[in-house]
Structure formats: C-alpha cells, structure tokens
Amino acid sequence: MMIQRPEKEHYYLDIARVVATRSTCLKVSIGAIILKEDQIIATGYVGAPRNTQSSIEHGFCLRKKLNIPSGSQYELCRSVHAEQNAIINAARAGVSLLGGDMYIYGESRESNSTIDAFPCFICKKMIINCGLKRVITSLKSTDKNTNQNYMIFQVDDWVKEWQKFDIIEDKFKYGQQS
C-alpha cells in the first residue's frame, strides 16, 4: 500500500486554511500559523479585536461603505490582520518567535478562490521586527516558474530590499503582484 503524505508546505497551508474559516471579514478569509521547529506555536485569523463587534455582526464592511480602496487606510478597518493576530497571540502566551516560520492562507469570500496572501506593509514590518525567518503564502494560481501554489519568502530578503529600495517599491504587495 502506497501512502501519500502531503509535503510540509501544503500541510501547514491547509492548517492555515482551516484557521482562516474563523475570519470575520466580509471580503477575505485569511489565516496564519507560526511554527518553530515544526511545532505550531500560534495561530491567527482576520478578525475584530477581542470582545468587539465584527463586520459580520454589524452586517456590513465599514471600508466598503466608506468607498476605501483595498490596500489603503487600514486604520478604518474593524479587523486585525491574521499575521498580526498570530504575533499577538504568541506574545499573549509568552512565546518567542525568533527564527520561526509563518504560513498564510487566503481566500476571497466574493469568489471563493485562493488569493495571493502576501502580507501588507504593516504586517511585513511586524514580521521583520518579531524575528521570523520565513513566510510561506498561498498563491491564487500555480507559479509557472516553480510549479507551486505557494511562495516562500526569506524575511532577510525583505530587509535587504528595503535597505536598497524604498518600501513602496516592494515587489510583492498585498492585493497585487507586480
């Protein structure tokens, strides 16, 4: 009997996909998990701060109501990003993230399809400062060069790019791939 085991990247992205099902954003469902030495140490999903009302409970998206374009004015969103919640949940548990990996899976709630789950600039800055080593994200389609449906980022590469170029010239931006 031949047993098929998923490769680790797919296994952990599948777990992040399940975490994403708890999301309270009306636009996207995103989940993040953080691992150290192949052990999950924190999870997070897009959702309103603890004990506050979410967009689901309000019945509408505030950003959509205010005609705010995707990728701007995050401060006017009810939700905390999945990456931020995973980092916060690790801090609440007193767990160090140094050298860990983050897996991020995202889906559009409007089309029920996988999205490029690249972190926004705010989340990238938090990921750099908390000491994570790699970030693995879902891709909306299979990458033609690697034949993978995920992308692996080395956090040190972000730092090197930002030392050489301005943050706004970032090659992989949330909501779009340049």
FENJOCOR-V332544 format. One record per residue. N is the residue number from 1. PHI is phi as a letter, one per 20 degrees, with the letter a starting at -180 (NA if undefined). PSI is psi as a letter, one per 40 degrees, with the letter a starting at -180 (NA if undefined). OMEGA is omega in whole degrees, -180 to 180 (none if undefined). Layout:
n=N phi=PHI psi=PSI omega=OMEGA
n=N phi=PHI psi=PSI omega=OMEGA
This chain:
n=1 phi=NA psi=h omega=179
n=2 phi=d psi=h omega=179
n=3 phi=d psi=h omega=178
n=4 phi=e psi=h omega=176
n=5 phi=d psi=h omega=178
n=6 phi=f psi=i omega=174
n=7 phi=f psi=i omega=-174
n=8 phi=g psi=d omega=-179
n=9 phi=f psi=d omega=179
n=10 phi=f psi=d omega=179
n=11 phi=g psi=d omega=-178
n=12 phi=f psi=d omega=175
n=13 phi=f psi=d omega=175
n=14 phi=f psi=d omega=177
n=15 phi=f psi=d omega=177
n=16 phi=f psi=d omega=177
n=17 phi=f psi=d omega=178
n=18 phi=f psi=d omega=177
n=19 phi=g psi=d omega=-179
n=20 phi=f psi=d omega=-179
n=21 phi=f psi=e omega=177
n=22 phi=e psi=e omega=-177
n=23 phi=g psi=i omega=180
n=24 phi=d psi=e omega=175
n=25 phi=f psi=i omega=179
n=26 phi=e psi=e omega=-176
n=27 phi=e psi=d omega=-177
n=28 phi=c psi=i omega=174
n=29 phi=c psi=h omega=-177
n=30 phi=c psi=h omega=178
n=31 phi=c psi=i omega=179
n=32 phi=c psi=i omega=172
n=33 phi=c psi=i omega=177
n=34 phi=d psi=h omega=-180
n=35 phi=c psi=i omega=168
n=36 phi=c psi=h omega=179
n=37 phi=l psi=f omega=177
n=38 phi=m psi=f omega=177
n=39 phi=c psi=h omega=178
n=40 phi=f psi=h omega=-179
n=41 phi=d psi=e omega=178
n=42 phi=a psi=i omega=175
n=43 phi=c psi=i omega=176
n=44 phi=a psi=i omega=177
n=45 phi=c psi=i omega=178
n=46 phi=f psi=h omega=-179
n=47 phi=a psi=i omega=178
n=48 phi=f psi=i omega=177
n=49 phi=g psi=i omega=-179
n=50 phi=g psi=h omega=175
n=51 phi=m psi=f omega=174
n=52 phi=d psi=i omega=-178
n=53 phi=e psi=h omega=180
n=54 phi=e psi=i omega=175
n=55 phi=f psi=d omega=177
n=56 phi=f psi=d omega=-179
n=57 phi=f psi=d omega=177
n=58 phi=f psi=d omega=-180
n=59 phi=n psi=e omega=177
n=60 phi=b psi=i omega=177
n=61 phi=e psi=h omega=-179
n=62 phi=f psi=d omega=-179
n=63 phi=f psi=d omega=179
n=64 phi=f psi=d omega=179
n=65 phi=f psi=d omega=-180
n=66 phi=e psi=e omega=-179
n=67 phi=l psi=f omega=179
n=68 phi=e psi=h omega=-179
n=69 phi=f psi=i omega=178
n=70 phi=g psi=h omega=177
n=71 phi=n psi=e omega=179
n=72 phi=c psi=i omega=178
n=73 phi=l psi=f omega=179
n=74 phi=g psi=d omega=-178
n=75 phi=f psi=e omega=179
n=76 phi=e psi=f omega=176
n=77 phi=d psi=i omega=178
n=78 phi=f psi=d omega=-172
n=79 phi=e psi=i omega=168
n=80 phi=d psi=h omega=-178
n=81 phi=f psi=i omega=-179
n=82 phi=g psi=d omega=-180
n=83 phi=f psi=d omega=179
n=84 phi=f psi=d omega=-180
n=85 phi=f psi=d omega=177
n=86 phi=f psi=d omega=178
n=87 phi=f psi=d omega=179
n=88 phi=f psi=d omega=-179
n=89 phi=f psi=d omega=175
n=90 phi=f psi=d omega=179
n=91 phi=f psi=d omega=179
n=92 phi=f psi=d omega=180
n=93 phi=e psi=e omega=179
n=94 phi=m psi=f omega=-176
n=95 phi=d psi=h omega=177
n=96 phi=f psi=i omega=179
n=97 phi=d psi=e omega=-176
n=98 phi=g psi=h omega=177
n=99 phi=n psi=e omega=-178
n=100 phi=e psi=i omega=177
n=101 phi=d psi=i omega=175
n=102 phi=d psi=h omega=175
n=103 phi=d psi=h omega=-178
n=104 phi=c psi=h omega=176
n=105 phi=d psi=h omega=180
n=106 phi=c psi=i omega=175
n=107 phi=c psi=i omega=171
n=108 phi=e psi=h omega=177
n=109 phi=f psi=d omega=-179
n=110 phi=f psi=d omega=-177
n=111 phi=d psi=e omega=-177
n=112 phi=l psi=f omega=180
n=113 phi=c psi=i omega=179
n=114 phi=f psi=i omega=177
n=115 phi=d psi=i omega=170
n=116 phi=f psi=h omega=-173
n=117 phi=e psi=f omega=179
n=118 phi=f psi=h omega=178
n=119 phi=f psi=i omega=174
n=120 phi=f psi=i omega=-179
n=121 phi=f psi=d omega=-180
n=122 phi=f psi=d omega=-180
n=123 phi=f psi=d omega=178
n=124 phi=g psi=d omega=179
n=125 phi=f psi=d omega=178
n=126 phi=f psi=d omega=180
n=127 phi=f psi=d omega=177
n=128 phi=f psi=d omega=-175
n=129 phi=f psi=d omega=-179
n=130 phi=e psi=e omega=172
n=131 phi=n psi=e omega=176
n=132 phi=f psi=i omega=-176
n=133 phi=e psi=d omega=-177
n=134 phi=c psi=i omega=173
n=135 phi=c psi=h omega=-180
n=136 phi=d psi=h omega=-174
n=137 phi=c psi=i omega=173
n=138 phi=f psi=i omega=175
n=139 phi=d psi=i omega=-179
n=140 phi=f psi=d omega=176
n=141 phi=b psi=i omega=-179
n=142 phi=f psi=h omega=179
n=143 phi=f psi=h omega=-177
n=144 phi=f psi=d omega=-178
n=145 phi=f psi=d omega=-175
n=146 phi=d psi=e omega=-176
n=147 phi=l psi=f omega=179
n=148 phi=d psi=i omega=176
n=149 phi=d psi=f omega=175
n=150 phi=b psi=i omega=178
n=151 phi=c psi=h omega=178
n=152 phi=d psi=h omega=177
n=153 phi=d psi=h omega=171
n=154 phi=e psi=h omega=-176
n=155 phi=f psi=d omega=177
n=156 phi=g psi=d omega=178
n=157 phi=f psi=d omega=176
n=158 phi=f psi=d omega=-180
n=159 phi=f psi=d omega=180
n=160 phi=f psi=d omega=179
n=161 phi=f psi=d omega=-178
n=162 phi=f psi=d omega=174
n=163 phi=f psi=d omega=-177
n=164 phi=e psi=d omega=-177
n=165 phi=c psi=i omega=176
n=166 phi=f psi=i omega=-179
n=167 phi=g psi=d omega=-176
n=168 phi=f psi=e omega=179
n=169 phi=e psi=e omega=-180
n=170 phi=g psi=h omega=-176
n=171 phi=f psi=d omega=-177
n=172 phi=d psi=h omega=-176
n=173 phi=d psi=i omega=176
n=174 phi=g psi=h omega=177
n=175 phi=n psi=e omega=178
n=176 phi=a psi=i omega=174
n=177 phi=d psi=h omega=-179
n=178 phi=e psi=NA omega=none
